[in-house]
Amino acid sequence: MLKGITEQSLQARRLVPAIICTADCFHYLVGAKDESGMFYNVFSEDAKRPLFRTSLDQAKKALREQGMKKVLVEMQTPYDEMVGLQESNTVVTLETL
């Protein structure tokens, strides 16, 4: 994890701490999202490899250790796309750490 990333520095860049996870997958991506929904790799020391954890609790703990107080959690499912549905059942919640 990068040191020096604060909630205020993310807010200045109009970013919100975020965790993205996909159904049936054990990787939880940890980063930040902007107002348009773009995901940014802001917590990883290696810009080419996003930070991930193997559980939602571990991902939240990593953000808490960085001093984050809230996180946007996005749960995605590939099933809608596989069966050809137009709308996605992505669930997004803002949670307190």
C-alpha positions in Angstrom: 0.0 0.0 0.0 1.1 3.5 -0.7 1.8 5.8 2.2 0.5 9.4 2.2 -2.8 8.8 0.4 -5.5 10.5 2.5 -9.2 10.9 2.2 -8.6 14.7 1.7 -6.1 14.0 -1.1 -8.6 11.8 -2.8 -11.4 14.4 -2.4 -9.2 17.0 -3.9 -9.0 14.8 -7.0 -12.7 14.2 -6.8 -12.1 10.5 -6.1 -13.9 8.2 -3.6 -12.2 5.1 -2.1 -13.7 2.0 -3.8 -13.7 -1.8 -3.7 -14.9 -3.7 -6.8 -15.7 -7.4 -6.6 -17.3 -9.8 -9.1 -19.5 -12.7 -8.2 -17.7 -16.1 -8.1 -14.3 -14.4 -7.9 -12.0 -14.1 -4.9 -10.3 -10.9 -5.9 -11.4 -7.6 -4.4 -9.9 -4.6 -6.3 -9.0 -1.7 -4.0 -8.7 1.8 -5.5 -10.8 4.8 -6.1 -13.6 5.9 -8.5 -14.4 9.3 -10.0 -17.8 10.9 -10.6 -18.1 9.2 -14.1 -17.4 5.7 -12.6 -13.8 5.3 -13.8 -11.7 3.1 -11.5 -8.2 4.3 -10.5 -5.3 2.3 -9.1 -4.3 4.8 -6.4 -3.2 2.5 -3.5 -0.9 0.1 -5.2 2.9 0.7 -5.2 3.1 -0.8 -8.6 1.1 1.2 -11.2 0.9 -1.8 -13.5 -0.7 -4.1 -10.9 -3.8 -3.0 -9.0 -4.0 -3.7 -5.3 -6.3 -6.6 -4.5 -7.3 -8.6 -1.5 -8.9 -12.1 -1.2 -11.8 -11.0 1.0 -14.0 -8.0 1.4 -13.0 -7.7 5.1 -9.3 -7.6 4.1 -10.0 -5.0 1.4 -11.9 -2.8 4.0 -9.1 -3.3 6.5 -6.5 -2.1 4.0 -8.5 1.1 3.5 -9.0 1.6 7.2 -5.3 1.3 7.7 -4.9 4.2 5.2 -7.2 6.3 7.3 -10.3 6.0 5.0 -13.6 6.4 6.7 -16.0 5.5 3.8 -15.8 3.2 0.8 -17.9 2.6 -2.3 -18.4 -1.1 -2.6 -19.4 -2.4 -6.1 -20.6 -6.0 -6.5 -20.7 -7.0 -10.2 -22.2 -10.2 -11.7 -21.3 -11.5 -15.2 -24.5 -13.5 -15.5 -26.6 -10.7 -17.0 -24.1 -10.2 -19.8 -23.9 -13.9 -20.4 -27.6 -14.3 -21.0 -27.8 -11.1 -23.0 -29.7 -8.8 -20.6 -29.3 -5.1 -21.3 -29.4 -3.9 -17.7 -26.7 -4.8 -15.2 -27.5 -6.0 -11.7 -24.4 -4.2 -10.3 -25.0 -3.2 -6.7 -23.2 -0.2 -5.4 -23.3 0.9 -1.8 -21.4 3.5 0.2 -20.3 2.0 3.5 -18.7 3.3 6.6 -15.4 1.7 7.6 
